[in-house]
Amino acid sequence: MNKVRIIGIGFRPLDTKAERALLNSDVVLVNDRLLGVFENYAEYGEVKDRIITHGNVYEMLDYIADNYQTKKIALLAAGDTMFFGRGRLVIERLGKDAAEVYPDLSSIQVAFSRIKETSNNALLISLHGGPDPEKRRKLEYELADVPRLLNRHSKIAILTDKVNSPEAIANVICRGEVISPQNSLRMYVCEKLGYDDEKVTEGTPQEISIKSFEHPNVVIIKNAPVGAWRAMPLLTPNPQPPTPVFGLKEDEIRHSRGLITKDEVRAVALHKLRLPKTGMLWDIGAGSGSVSVEASLLRPDLKIYAIEKDEEQVVNIRENKNRYEAVNIEIVGGHAPESLLQLPAPDRVFIGGSSGRLNDIVDYINERMPSGIAVINAATIETLHEAVQSLERNGFKVDVSEISVSRSKAIGGKMHMSALNPIFIVIGEKV
């Protein structure tokens, strides 16, 4: 069986294996930008008559899928093709057995070498939304996440694009809540690495925010050493008590008409979700966003999508997100399952409300989540029955917990217990 030869270029001459794979190919695919780079390679003259340039990445993927079994195809891609690159896209489309990968250096590696900094312990992320502005892909991290990430990492390296540009990154840092003093942050913008006119610019976020830069480029942000700023005295006369990592009370979360997952029920639901440190959580029928906010505080590197159809509740979610600086929550308005179609596949799903469409929602979750946990809160016997049947029909292993809560209440100067409505928590797991 033919294999697609995915060959990284841009920084070094091809090694022997990559050169052999290229020269033995029937077709060489490359985009317009990289064609100019490849023209400087020694092998260009031998294969120039076999080159096909593709208009966009989607055309390229379609061409490969239609032709790789009958033609030996070499795909030229930038740098390390498996680092947020085209190699990943080909393998996702065709499978691992259909490709051979010959990487070059990544632009991140080169950027760290240019600024003479170690990449040890750096967080490496992509804010590149793809080549088509009409089809920008969902990213693990968004531009608004950068200030929060700087509070957790001493160095961040970012692949950029023309939307999430160095100046846009600098602006969001200047507007965001960054624990370290702004002047302790250094930004490095490495433009056109590997080209004759490559350039490195260093400055504070404020200085970078008023400049413009050539593409492609890479941004590295270096934070103050951990603990350096903490030695400074606190000047706030009446500091607010710290937000708990877990245990927000109902009156600390904005909600409407008493529509909020009760504290005790929320605690059990989050426990049953077994939240991973990273990945994707869908909170369907998010209501006030109480589950999303608590999950955000527990797992700040988890990407959370709060899906809610009611406009009043969307306002509540936005207020709670801002109040607790839960920048890893993205609010999605609309009805499920239609509003789920463009979201990245989830690792966990919480369903607090379904508007009578629970079967359709569970069916769609089954299509998108090959493994993981779904938790459904059911207030009625009918919803419990529907939840169990839907999960079992889709191959989930199902468990049910009933949560009965009573709270103390003063009556006539004495303490009595007042019962809340019981809730069924339905847990479905796929392995």
VENURTA-V720931 format. One record per backbone hydrogen bond with DSSP energy under -1.0 kcal/mol. NH is the residue of the N-H (numbers start at 1). CO is the residue of the C=O. E is the energy in kcal/mol with one decimal. If there is no record, write none. Layout:
NH_CO_E, NH_CO_E
This chain:
4_98_-2.9, 5_73_-2.9, 6_100_-3.1, 7_75_-2.9, 8_102_-3.2, 9_77_-2.3, 19_15_-2.7, 20_16_-2.3, 21_17_-2.3, 22_18_-2.2, 23_19_-2.8, 24_20_-1.8, 25_22_-1.6, 26_72_-2.4, 27_72_-2.1, 28_50_-2.3, 29_74_-3.2, 30_52_-1.7, 35_31_-1.8, 36_32_-1.1, 38_34_-2.9, 39_35_-1.8, 40_37_-1.5, 41_38_-2.2, 44_41_-1.3, 47_43_-1.2, 48_44_-1.3, 50_47_-2.2, 52_28_-2.9, 54_30_-1.1, 60_56_-1.9, 61_57_-2.3, 62_58_-2.1, 63_59_-2.6, 64_60_-2.4, 65_61_-2.5, 66_62_-2.0, 67_63_-1.4, 68_64_-2.7, 70_67_-1.4, 71_67_-1.9, 74_27_-2.9, 75_5_-3.1, 76_29_-2.9, 77_7_-2.4, 79_9_-2.7, 83_80_-2.0, 87_81_-1.2, 88_81_-1.1, 90_86_-2.2, 91_87_-2.2, 92_88_-2.5, 93_89_-1.7, 94_90_-2.9, 95_91_-2.4, 98_95_-1.3, 99_96_-1.4, 100_4_-2.6, 102_6_-3.2, 104_79_-1.5, 110_106_-2.0, 111_107_-2.6, 112_108_-2.3, 113_109_-1.9, 114_110_-2.3, 115_111_-1.8, 117_112_-2.1, 122_119_-2.1, 123_155_-2.5, 125_157_-2.6, 127_159_-3.1, 135_132_-1.7, 137_129_-2.3, 145_142_-1.7, 146_143_-1.6, 149_145_-2.3, 150_146_-2.1, 152_149_-1.4, 153_149_-1.5, 156_221_-2.2, 157_123_-2.8, 158_219_-3.3, 159_125_-2.0, 160_217_-1.1, 161_164_-1.2, 165_163_-1.6, 169_165_-2.6, 170_166_-2.6, 171_167_-2.1, 172_168_-2.1, 173_169_-1.7, 174_170_-2.2, 175_171_-1.8, 176_172_-1.4, 178_176_-1.1, 184_181_-2.1, 185_182_-1.6, 186_222_-2.3, 187_203_-3.4, 188_220_-2.9, 189_201_-2.9, 190_218_-3.1, 191_199_-3.3, 192_216_-3.2, 195_192_-2.1, 198_195_-1.4, 199_191_-1.9, 201_189_-2.4, 203_187_-2.1, 208_204_-2.5, 209_205_-2.2, 211_208_-1.7, 218_190_-1.8, 219_158_-2.4, 220_188_-2.4, 221_156_-3.0, 222_186_-3.0, 223_154_-4.0, 228_225_-2.5, 232_229_-1.6, 252_249_-2.0, 253_250_-1.4, 259_256_-2.6, 260_258_-1.5, 266_262_-3.2, 267_263_-2.2, 268_264_-1.7, 269_265_-2.7, 270_266_-2.4, 271_267_-1.8, 272_268_-2.6, 273_269_-1.5, 281_303_-2.6, 282_348_-2.2, 283_305_-3.1, 284_350_-2.9, 285_307_-1.6, 286_307_-2.3, 289_286_-2.5, 293_289_-2.8, 294_290_-2.2, 295_291_-2.5, 296_292_-2.3, 297_293_-2.3, 298_294_-2.1, 299_295_-2.7, 302_299_-1.9, 303_279_-2.6, 304_328_-2.8, 305_281_-2.9, 306_330_-2.3, 307_283_-2.7, 308_332_-2.2, 314_310_-2.1, 315_311_-1.9, 316_312_-1.6, 317_313_-2.8, 318_314_-2.5, 319_315_-2.3, 320_316_-2.7, 321_317_-3.0, 322_318_-2.4, 323_319_-2.6, 324_320_-2.0, 325_322_-1.0, 326_321_-2.6, 327_325_-1.9, 329_326_-1.8, 330_304_-3.1, 332_306_-3.1, 334_308_-1.4, 339_335_-2.7, 340_337_-1.9, 341_338_-1.3, 343_340_-1.6, 347_280_-2.8, 348_280_-1.9, 349_373_-2.1, 350_282_-3.1, 351_375_-2.8, 352_284_-2.6, 353_284_-1.1, 357_354_-1.7, 361_357_-2.3, 362_358_-2.8, 363_359_-2.4, 364_360_-2.0, 365_361_-2.6, 366_362_-2.4, 367_363_-1.3, 368_364_-1.7, 369_365_-2.4, 372_430_-2.6, 373_347_-1.3, 374_428_-3.0, 375_349_-2.8, 376_426_-2.7, 377_351_-2.3, 378_424_-3.1, 384_380_-2.2, 385_381_-2.5, 386_382_-2.3, 387_383_-2.8, 388_384_-2.4, 389_385_-2.3, 390_386_-2.6, 391_387_-2.3, 392_388_-2.5, 393_389_-2.5, 394_390_-1.1, 395_392_-1.8, 396_391_-2.5, 397_429_-2.7, 399_427_-2.3, 401_425_-2.6, 403_423_-3.4, 407_418_-2.9, 409_416_-3.1, 411_414_-3.4, 414_411_-1.5, 416_409_-2.8, 418_407_-3.3, 420_405_-3.3, 423_403_-2.1, 424_378_-3.1, 425_401_-3.6, 426_376_-3.1, 427_399_-3.2, 428_374_-3.2, 429_397_-2.2, 430_372_-2.8
